[in-house]
Structures are given as structure tokens and as C-alpha cells.
Amino acid sequence: GTPTNGLLAVAIGVVASTVKTVSSASFNSVALASGVALQVSPTIGVQYENSIWYLSAPTAGTQTLSVTFSAIMTTADFMIIVPTWWNGAHQTQASVLGSTQTANGATDPSLSITPASNDQVIIDFYLSESNNILSAGGSPAAQTVLQTHDIGPRTGGASYVIQTTAGAQTMNWTGADDNWAQVAASFL
């Protein structure tokens, strides 16, 4: 597209039998910065990595988004990559507020993040051992789903909230759930 003061934010989820982290991401050969990352082993023999990467003022037009992993992905591994483009976002993102949460057991993904200034976009991403896609909630603002994915024994999803007034925001997903991991990042 042709953005004005654009922000590219990319949520990435990896499910693998061994630790496979995102070692880098780039857009038009320009490195993205890591906003937040979480690596957990929710069940024996399974590794999750959830991360959110970003680039302020990305190049307009058709470009290539590349993601490099710390180890070769196999056919048994699974990844979700959710790129989002935010027009009118701050071009010189100085820092990113990140939050992570994980739980083992029959709970739902939920975390709280508290941006210090108004007009922030909050993006979250979950991976779960759930057999069914979860429903986005959110409080005080409701989350808007960017993407969900069901791979049978696991699900994942990304959502966002544009928070006009600074304060605590809960990003939560509900449904039949088990072990899960969730990350969120707030951008100006």
C-alpha cells in the first residue's frame, strides 16, 4: 500500500517438537525490531514461541516480508505469521510495551497491558492446546480479531484494540481451552 506514517507489526507463532525461535524478520531487506517474545513448553515434546515484531515507517508498495528461524522447520512443525499495517502510526517508535502470560490447565488466555499514553494500538497473539478456536474478548475495549487458525490439536489467534485513553487493557480469549501462551505489544 501507500502508507502515511506507517507501522508494520507482525505476530508470529511457532509450534515445534524442538526449540525453534524467530532469529530475525525483515521487510524489503530492512530488519524488524522484536517487540516481545515468549518461549514455553506447554506439554511434553511441544515447544511454543510467540513473538511480535515491528518496523516503523516501512517502505510503501509491494515488498517481501522474510522470517528466519533458528533451526530448519520440518513438516511436523507449524507456524502462523500475521502481518498488519497501521496507517497514521508513529514513525519513530522509541520503545514498545510488551506483556506475556502462560498457564497450564483449563484456563483461558488472558493478560493485562497498561500503555502510558493515549492512542495506542495493542496487538496480542495466543497459541493454545485447545481443539477449538477461541473467542476474543477484551476489557474495557473489545478486541477485533485479525486472524485465527485451527490445526486440529492446537489453535492460534491474533487481535487488536485501538486504545484512545491510556489505562489497563485486558486481552482475553475464551472457550474450551487447556495449556496456552500469549503475548501482547502496545504501539504508539
C-alpha positions as CSV (number, residue, x, y, z in Angstrom):
1,G,0.0,0.0,0.0
2,T,0.9,3.7,0.2
3,P,1.1,4.4,3.9
4,T,1.3,7.7,5.8
5,N,3.4,7.4,9.0
6,G,3.1,3.6,8.7
7,L,3.8,0.9,11.2
8,L,4.3,-2.8,10.2
9,A,3.6,-5.2,13.1
10,V,4.0,-8.9,12.6
11,A,2.7,-11.5,15.1
12,I,4.5,-14.9,14.7
13,G,3.6,-18.2,16.4
14,V,5.7,-21.4,16.1
15,V,4.7,-24.9,17.4
16,A,7.6,-27.4,17.1
17,S,9.0,-30.5,18.6
18,T,12.2,-28.7,19.5
19,V,13.0,-25.1,20.3
20,K,12.8,-23.0,17.1
21,T,12.9,-19.3,17.7
22,V,12.5,-16.5,15.3
23,S,16.0,-15.2,14.9
24,S,15.2,-12.3,12.6
25,A,12.5,-10.7,10.4
26,S,12.8,-8.2,7.6
27,F,10.7,-6.2,5.2
28,N,12.2,-5.0,2.0
29,S,15.6,-6.2,3.4
30,V,15.1,-3.8,6.4
31,A,15.3,-5.5,9.8
32,L,12.2,-5.5,12.1
33,A,12.7,-5.0,15.8
34,S,11.5,-7.5,18.3
35,G,8.7,-6.1,20.4
36,V,8.0,-9.1,22.7
37,A,8.7,-12.8,22.7
38,L,7.8,-15.8,24.8
39,Q,9.1,-19.4,24.6
40,V,7.3,-22.1,26.6
41,S,6.8,-25.9,26.6
42,P,3.1,-26.3,27.4
43,T,3.2,-30.1,27.0
44,I,5.9,-32.7,26.8
45,G,7.6,-32.7,23.4
46,V,6.0,-29.4,22.2
47,Q,7.6,-26.0,22.1
48,Y,5.8,-22.7,21.5
49,E,7.3,-19.4,20.6
50,N,5.0,-16.4,20.3
51,S,6.5,-13.0,19.2
52,I,5.5,-9.7,17.8
53,W,8.0,-7.8,15.6
54,Y,7.7,-4.3,14.2
55,L,9.1,-1.7,11.7
56,S,8.3,2.0,11.8
57,A,7.9,3.8,8.5
58,P,8.2,0.8,6.2
59,T,8.7,1.2,2.5
60,A,5.4,1.7,0.6
61,G,4.4,-0.6,-2.3
62,T,4.8,-4.4,-2.8
63,Q,7.8,-5.7,-0.8
64,T,9.0,-9.0,0.7
65,L,8.5,-10.0,4.3
66,S,11.1,-12.6,5.4
67,V,11.2,-14.5,8.6
68,T,14.3,-16.5,9.6
69,F,14.2,-19.3,12.2
70,S,17.0,-20.6,14.5
71,A,16.6,-24.1,13.1
72,I,15.1,-25.7,10.0
73,M,11.3,-26.0,10.0
74,T,10.0,-29.5,9.3
75,T,6.7,-30.9,8.1
76,A,5.8,-31.7,11.7
77,D,6.3,-28.0,12.7
78,F,3.6,-25.3,12.4
79,M,3.8,-21.5,12.2
80,I,1.3,-18.7,11.9
81,I,2.5,-15.3,10.6
82,V,0.1,-12.4,10.9
83,P,1.4,-9.2,9.3
84,T,-0.6,-6.0,9.9
85,W,-0.1,-2.5,8.5
86,W,-1.1,0.5,10.6
87,N,-1.6,3.8,8.7
88,G,-1.0,7.0,10.6
89,A,1.0,5.3,13.3
90,H,4.1,6.9,14.9
91,Q,7.1,6.7,12.6
92,T,9.8,6.8,15.2
93,Q,8.7,4.1,17.7
94,A,11.2,4.6,20.5
95,S,10.1,1.6,22.6
96,V,7.4,-1.0,22.8
97,L,5.5,-2.0,25.9
98,G,5.2,-5.8,25.9
99,S,3.4,-8.3,28.1
100,T,3.5,-12.1,28.3
101,Q,1.4,-14.8,30.1
102,T,1.2,-18.5,30.1
103,A,-0.8,-21.1,32.0
104,N,-1.1,-24.9,32.3
105,G,-4.5,-26.3,32.8
106,A,-8.1,-25.5,31.9
107,T,-7.9,-21.7,31.9
108,D,-8.4,-19.2,29.1
109,P,-5.6,-16.9,27.6
110,S,-5.7,-13.6,29.3
111,L,-3.2,-10.8,30.1
112,S,-3.3,-7.2,31.0
113,I,-1.2,-4.4,29.5
114,T,-1.1,-0.8,30.5
115,P,0.1,1.8,28.0
116,A,1.2,5.1,29.5
117,S,-0.1,7.3,26.7
118,N,-3.3,7.7,24.7
119,D,-4.0,6.5,21.2
120,Q,-2.1,3.2,21.3
121,V,-2.7,0.1,19.2
122,I,-2.4,-3.1,21.2
123,I,-1.8,-6.3,19.4
124,D,-2.0,-9.7,21.0
125,F,-1.3,-13.3,19.9
126,Y,-2.1,-16.6,21.5
127,L,-1.3,-20.3,20.9
128,S,-3.3,-22.9,22.7
129,E,-3.7,-26.7,23.2
130,S,-7.4,-26.1,22.5
131,N,-9.2,-28.2,19.9
132,N,-11.5,-25.2,19.1
133,I,-10.8,-21.7,18.0
134,L,-11.2,-19.3,21.0
135,S,-13.4,-16.2,21.0
136,A,-11.8,-12.8,21.5
137,G,-13.0,-10.7,24.5
138,G,-11.2,-7.7,25.9
139,S,-11.9,-5.1,28.6
140,P,-12.6,-2.2,28.7
141,A,-12.4,-2.2,24.9
142,A,-13.4,-5.3,22.9
143,Q,-10.7,-6.9,20.8
144,T,-11.1,-7.1,17.0
145,V,-9.9,-10.4,15.5
146,L,-7.1,-10.2,12.9
147,Q,-6.8,-13.9,12.3
148,T,-7.5,-17.3,13.9
149,H,-6.2,-20.7,12.9
150,D,-7.1,-24.2,13.8
151,I,-4.6,-27.0,13.2
152,G,-6.6,-29.7,15.0
153,P,-5.0,-30.3,18.4
154,R,-4.0,-26.6,18.6
155,T,-5.3,-23.1,17.8
156,G,-3.9,-19.7,17.5
157,G,-5.2,-16.2,17.0
158,A,-4.3,-12.5,16.8
159,S,-6.4,-9.5,17.7
160,Y,-6.1,-5.8,18.3
161,V,-7.5,-2.9,20.2
162,I,-7.0,0.8,19.5
163,Q,-7.0,2.4,22.9
164,T,-7.9,6.1,22.8
165,T,-7.4,6.6,26.6
166,A,-4.4,5.2,28.4
167,G,-5.1,2.6,31.1
168,A,-5.1,-1.1,31.8
169,Q,-6.4,-3.2,28.9
170,T,-7.2,-6.9,29.3
171,M,-6.7,-9.0,26.2
172,N,-8.5,-12.3,26.6
173,W,-9.8,-15.3,24.6
174,T,-12.5,-17.7,25.8
175,G,-13.6,-21.2,25.0
176,A,-12.7,-24.8,25.7
177,D,-9.0,-24.4,26.5
178,D,-6.0,-26.1,28.0
179,N,-2.3,-25.1,28.1
180,W,-1.6,-21.8,26.4
181,A,0.9,-18.9,25.8
182,Q,0.0,-15.3,25.0
183,V,1.9,-12.1,24.1
184,A,0.8,-8.5,23.6
185,A,2.6,-5.4,22.5
186,S,1.5,-1.7,22.6
187,F,2.5,0.7,19.9
188,L,2.1,4.5,19.7
